[in-house]
Amino acid sequence: MSKKGKAVIAISSLLLILLIIWAVTNIPAIPEDISVPLDKRVVNFDGNSISEEKDGRVLWTINAEKIEMDIDTKNAALINVKAIFNFEDGRTLELTAAKANYEDKTSHLVIEDGVNGKSSDGGRFSCKEIEWLPSEDILVMKGEASLEYDKEQVKASADRIESSDGFRKFKATGKAHFEKGN
């Protein structure tokens, strides 16, 4: 090999060694103050939805402005939500609220912070929170719960109103008041 070739190899080797030394010495230090707790890993979504199915039928879907989901538990906190519950007879119940919480292990859902809604058959609803109890297939309105059907001239209010069919038939408890027209 010529002197020129040996010089090129020597210079290239020297540059490679210098590059390796520079890379190793310039590894950034791990910051001592980590603001995210190591025991909780979360992922954030903007403008996404979650849903629950049973026997191939979508029971409910929630669209949210923001979702924060714990990666390990799959529990989710949702902000500015619009929930749609689907019932076997084809009716739907559409609810809006400031936030919701979903527990993946039990499929437990709580929609809260001022819930307002309407059903596809003309009902109007409001309460402080509404809870989905999946083990019983029941929706429970809590806190200043009220519902109204103009066509049937039905109004009800109570501390708690629960139903398994989208509030066509319901049970009202705690300071309950019921009105039915002709």
Disulfide bonds with the S-S distance in Angstrom:
none
